[in-house]
Amino acid sequence: MKKKTYSGYTAKTAENLLLDAGAFFVNYDMDADTFDSAVTDGKLLGATRGGGQFSAVPEIRSIEVDGVKGKAKGLQTIDSWEVKMAANVLEVTLEGLSKALTASEVDSTTNNSYDILKAKNYIEITDYIENITFVGKKSGTADPVIIQIYNAINTTGLTLQTQDKNEAVIAMEFEGHYDDQDLDNPPFAIFYPKPVAPTP
């Protein structure tokens, strides 16, 4: 007797794939920007090698009740969200180095040949980036998947490793933070394109 093959593959599979590495932007405006306009306006974080990663992980606490010998349905609460977006940035620019350092300032007047980038020992409100945005290609539609994290700072600092016959890649991991004006929503959003209506 022929054995049945079990698979999650369907006719819709080819329309629901997130393809390639995508691109990462700084302060991408969902109302005004397109991919091309954001590139033209210099909002790219930089070319990447090794792509990146997005994670939104809730810290879930189970409420314990006497007499219940395990976790009870309906008695879970979210204590916090950990929201991160990582990118392995190949381009080494002054702006990229500044964002990697989390808290820094640029002296562009002291030296005629160099801008001088210095780290700070404190984080100011102005060090938070309004958003870090991933724009990626989705199969089955011309519209991209867009993921934004808000009020972001790089939490991993700056590491530059150089070697022969290779290029330095800066691994940045940005973490999203709540805004005092919006404490009810975790600091991220996923913009998922609506299905294209079939042509009659």
N, C-alpha and C positions, 0 to 999 in steps of 0.2 A: 504494500500500500504506500502510495506517495505521501511523504510527510509535508505538512503545510509549513510555509515560510512565514515567520512572524517578524514584522518590521513596522517602524513608525513612518516609513516612507509612503507618501500619497501624491496625488497629482498636484497638490498645493505646495509640496516641499520646495520645488524650484522657485517659488515666489516668496519664500520666507527665509532667505539666507542673508546673513550679514557678511559682506565680502571685503576682503583686503584690509589694509591697516587703517584706512581713513586718515583724517587730519585733525589737528588740535589747534584751537583758537583761543585768544585772550579777549574777553569782553565782546563776544559775538552777540549782536542785537537781533533777536528773533523777529522783530517787527520790521527792521530796516535792512538787514544784511542778507545777502545770498552768499554761496560759497565763493563765487568769483569776486564779488564786491569786497568781501572780507579779506581775500588774498590781496587785492589791489590796495586796500586801506592799511595793509601791514599788520593785520591781526593774527597772522599765523604764529604759533609758538615756535615753529621751525620744522624742517624736514626731520623725519624719524627713522630709526633703524631698530627693528624689533617691536614696532607698534606700541601699544599701550594697554591699559586695563582700567575698567570702571568697576567699583564695588559699592554697594549700599547695604550695610549689614545692621540689622536691628539687634540690640541687646534685649533679649526677652527673659523676663522673670516670671516663674510660675509661683503663684500664691499657694502656700501650703495650708491645708485644712486638716484638723484632727479627724482621724478615721478614714482618710483617703490615702491609699497606699502607693500613690504615684501622682503623676501630673493629671489634673482634672480639666476636661474640656471647658473652655470659657473662662478659666482662671489664669490666663496669661496676660501680661501687660508689657508694653514696650517702654523700657526705661530710657533708652537713648538710641541714636543712630550714628554709625560710623560711615561717613561718606567720603570716598576717595577716587581720584582719577590719576593714573600714572601714565607717563609718556617717556619714551627713550629718545631724547632729542639729539640729533646728529649735528645740527648747526650750532656753532659756538658764537653767539652774538652777545653784545653788551646787555641787551634787554633780557636775553635768556639767562645769562649768568646772574643778573640782578634778581630775577624771579627765583632762581635756584637757591640763592642765599637767604631767602625769606625776608629778612630785614636788612636793607642796605641803602646806600646813597651814593650818587655819582657826582664826583667833582670834575666838571668839564672846563674849568677856568685856570686852574693852577699850572697845568702843563700844556704847552702848545702842541705837542705831538700825541699826547695820550689823554683819554678819559680815565679817571682813577675811580675804581669801584671799591668801596669799603663797606664792611659789614657793620651792623649796629648791635648793641647789647640789649635792645628792647624792640618790641613790636608795636607799631602805631596803627591806628585805624586805616591810615592811607596805605599801609603795606598789604592789606587784604585786596585781592583781585575780585572784581565784581562777579566774573564767572570764568571758568575754564570749560571749553565746549569741544566735544567730539562730534565730528560730522563724518558719517560713514555711509557707504553704498549698500542699499538693500536691493536684492533681486526682486523682480516683479513690479517695480515702480521706478519712475524717474526721480522721485523725491527721496532725499536721504533720511536716515535715522539720525536724530540729533539728541545728544545727551549733554546736559549742563549741570555743573555743580557751582554753588554760589558761595560768595565770601571766602574765597580759597587762598590758602598759602601753602607753599611747598614745605613739607615737614621733615624731609630727609636730608636737607642741606646740600652742599655741593661737593661732588667727588669727580675729579678729572683724572682719567688714566690714559696715558699715551703709550704707544708702542709702534715699532717699525711695521710697515706694510699694513697699517690699520688706522682707523680714525677714532678720535675720542667720542664717546657717547655720554651725554649727561642724563642720568636717570632721575626724573623728577616725580614726586608723588604729592599731589595736591590734596588737601583735605578741606571739605566744605564745612561751613559754620553757620549756625542760626543767626538771623538778624533780629534785633530787638523789636522791630516792627512786624515780624512775621514768625512768631514762636510756635504757631500751630502746624507749620509745614516743614518737613525735613528739607535740608538745603540742596535739593536736586530736582530735576525734572527730565523725563524722557519724552521726546517728541517723536511719535511713531506715525508714519504716513498712513493715511486711510487707504483702504483697497480701491483700486481703480475699477469703476463700474464697467461691466462688459458692454461692448458695442453691440447695439441691437441689430 
